[in-house]
Structure formats: structure tokens, C-alpha cells
């Protein structure tokens, strides 16, 4: 049907839905230009579909590093600074032991425009000079110290730099702003290492309880949606 009616708005819309359901990102990218011209969907939704399609292409298992590197230049340059795509690409780089290249890409973007998600991705990479990485991160984050993800990332970098007390303070501040199971667990491990076993157990219990609650909520939401 698509071969015979490549500009039919409803057919394009249904085909894009099918491509999304099947994770056929190449097909979705193929029909998106015509779908935009048809004005069947608002521009904001089309932009989100395009972002999802390119993220899907980037996240597909690559056979080698060359294949990963070939995917990045073919996407629109306007999307290169999108946090979701940049993190996906860096994740693929890490899969092929290209941590240094991933680190450089994240640093370049964080120097240009701060994003807490990118800072957390940067914090999760290995750093030969963790103290310098922490100083850079604190400089980027100066105007974002009330963001829980930012504080969590800084806490992780402090742990890499073996600044235990500073790491504890950042993680505690993150939890005050927004409790999260991962942050509870991170702080619990840190306090256990610092010798505060009692508090560590309390936080680990809180992490498990929160994780169980989130899992139950997702399960119930899924049932309701079905």
C-alpha cells in the first residue's frame, strides 16, 4: 500500500506506528519526511519520533567500532547535542572500550551547555585524574546545585576521587531534594566503607523498600494500561 500511496496521510501515520512498535527505526526514518509534509501530526510529536528513531538506530547492537562511528555522522547535525542521543552514542563507545572518546564528547557538550543527565554519564566513566574531573564538574554545575541528579553525579565523582566526606554530603543533599533508590544504595555503600554500619543498613533498607515500591507501581500501571 505504501509503494502505491506514498503521500497518503493516514497510511503514513499507520505505517509510522507499526515501525515504532516493531522497532524498525530505518522504516520510521524513511516515512518521517513524508509524514511531516502531510501535517498529520504536530511538529513536536514528529520531532520526538525522529529523536526516538535515531536513538533506536544508535542503540542497535553494532558488530564493531567502525559501524558505531558510521552511525553518528549520518544523523542531522542539529541532533548531535541532544542529551538522549549523545548518551546513547557514548554508551556504544564504552561498549567498545572507547571510554576516552566518550569522556571527551561529554566534556565538550558540558562545557557548551550543562545537562544533569550528561554530568551523571560523565561521572560514571572511569577517570585517571578523578580530582581534576571533579573540579571540572563542580565548575559546570555551579548554577545547578539544587538539582538532585547533579548532586548525585558530584557525589559519585567524589567517591572516585576518594573524598569520602564530601561525597557523603553531596549524596545526602541529593536525597533531601528527591529520594531515590540508587542514591540510597550509593550512600549506604559509602557509609559502610566509612565505618557507619548502622546508618548504612538503614539506608540500604530504604533503598530496597523504595525499589520494591517503584517496581510494584510499574507493574500496576502496566496492568491498568493493558
N, C-alpha and C positions, 0 to 999 in steps of 0.2 A: 504493500500500500504506500509506503514511504517513497519507493522508487517512482511511483506513478503520480504522487501528490506531495511533492517535497515542500510545498508552501502552505499546506492546509493547517491552520492554527490549532485546531483540536487534535489532529493527528500528531502534530509536533509535540503538543503538550503530553499526550498519552505515551508517546514514544520516550519522551524525557523521563516520565515517571517509571516506565519499565526499565530504562537504562539505569536509573538510580537504584531501583530495587535489586537489580542483578549485579550492581557494582560494575557495570560496563562503562567505565569512565571515558573510553575512546569514543563510544557511540554518543554519550551525553555531550561531549565537547563538539562532536560533529553536528549535532542538531541545534546547539545553542545559538549560533549566529542567525539561523532562520527563525528560531523561536523568539529572538529579540525583535526581529523585523515584524513579526506577527502581532506583537504587543499583547499577546495572550496573558502574560504575567507581568506584574510590576517590576520595574528595574531593580529594586532592592532584592527581590526574590531571585531574579536571574543572576545577579551578582553573587548571591550566596550559593546558587547551584554551580556557577563557574568555579568558585573557590573550592567547593566540595569535590568537584570533578578533578581539578588539578591536584588537590591534596590526595585524592584516591590514587591518581597516577603515580605520584611521588612515593606513596607508601607501599605500592605493589612490590613484591619481592624482586630484587634485581639479581642477575647472575654474577655480576662483577662491578667493580668500581666505575669502569668506563660507562656502563649502562646507567648508573646513577648520575654521573656527570652530564650525560647526554640529555637527561630529562629537564634539567634546570633551565638551560638557555631557550628551550622551545616554548616555554610559557610566557605570557605577556609580562614585560618588564615592570608594569605597574603593580604586579602581584608579588614581586620579589621581596618586598619589605613587609608583606603580610605575616604577622606573627605565626599564624597556624601553618602556613606553607614553609616558612623558614625553619620552624621547629621540626616539621616532618622531614625536610631535606637534611637537616643536621642529624636527625636520628638515623637516617640512612648512611650518612657519612660515618657515624660512630659504629654502625654495624660492620663496616669495612675498615675499622681501626684508623679512621681519619679524624681522630679527636682534635688534633691541632687545627685542621682546616675548619671544623665545626666551631671551635673556640674563636677563631679569627672572624668568622662570619657573624657570630653573635656579638662579639665586641664591636664590630663596625656598626651594626644596627643599633646597639645600645648607646653608642657614642652619639648617634644621629637622633634617635628617638627612643625614649625609655618605654619599656613594657615589662610588667612584673613577670609575665609568663616566660619571656625570653631570659630575664635575670635568673629565674629558677632553673631553666635549662642550662644556662651558663654555670650555675653553682653545682650542678650535678655532674659536670665534666671533670676529669682529673686535671689538676693544676700543679706543675712543677714548683711554681712560686706562689703558693696559696696566699701569702701575706700581701703580695702585690695585686693579686686578683681581688682580694677583699677590699683593698684601698680603692681600686677602680670601681668596684660595685657600690661602695658607700658614696662615692662621688656621683655616680649615675643616679643613685636613689635618694639624693638629698631632699628632693621635693615630694617624696613618696613614702615617708616614714610612718604614715598612718594606714598603710596597706598591708594586710596580713600576709599575703603571698610574698611581698617584698621582704618583710621581716623574716619570714621562714627561709627564704633564699640566703639572706645575710647570715642567718644562724648556721646554715649548712656550710657556708664558706668559712665561718669562724671555726667550725669543727675541723675542717681541712687544715686550717692554719694553727690548730691546737690551742686556740684561745677559748678555753672551756667556759670561763665565767661570762665572757662577752656573748658567746653562743647561747648560753642559758638565758641571758637577759633578752636577746632577740626572739628566741623561741617563746618565752613566756609572754612577751608583748604581743606576739602574733596570736597566741591563744586568747588573750584578753579581748582582742579585736574580733576574732572569729575562731571558735573552737573547731578543730579538725582532727580526725583520727590520725593522719600521718604526722602531724606536728606533735600530738600527744606521744606517739611512739618514738619520734626522734628525740624529744626531750627526756623521755623515760630512759632511753639508752644512754644519753649523755649523763644524766644524774646517777645512773648506776655506775658509770665509769668514774664519776667524781666521788663515789662512795656513799651517796644518799640513797640507800637501798629502799628504805621505807617509802619515800616520795616517788621513787622510780616505779615501784609496784602499783601505787595509787594511780599514777599516770598511765601505766600500761593497761590497767583495768579500765580506765576511762576510754582509752583508745579502742579496746576490744568492744566495749559496750556501744560506742559511737559507730564503729564499723558494722556491728550487727544490726543496729537501728537503721543505718543507711541501706544495708542490704535488704532488710525487710520492707523498707519504704519503696525501693526499686522494684521488688517482686510484686508488691500490692499494686503499684502504679501500672506495671505491665499487665497484670490481670485485668484491671479496670479498663485499660486500653483495648485489650482483646475483647 
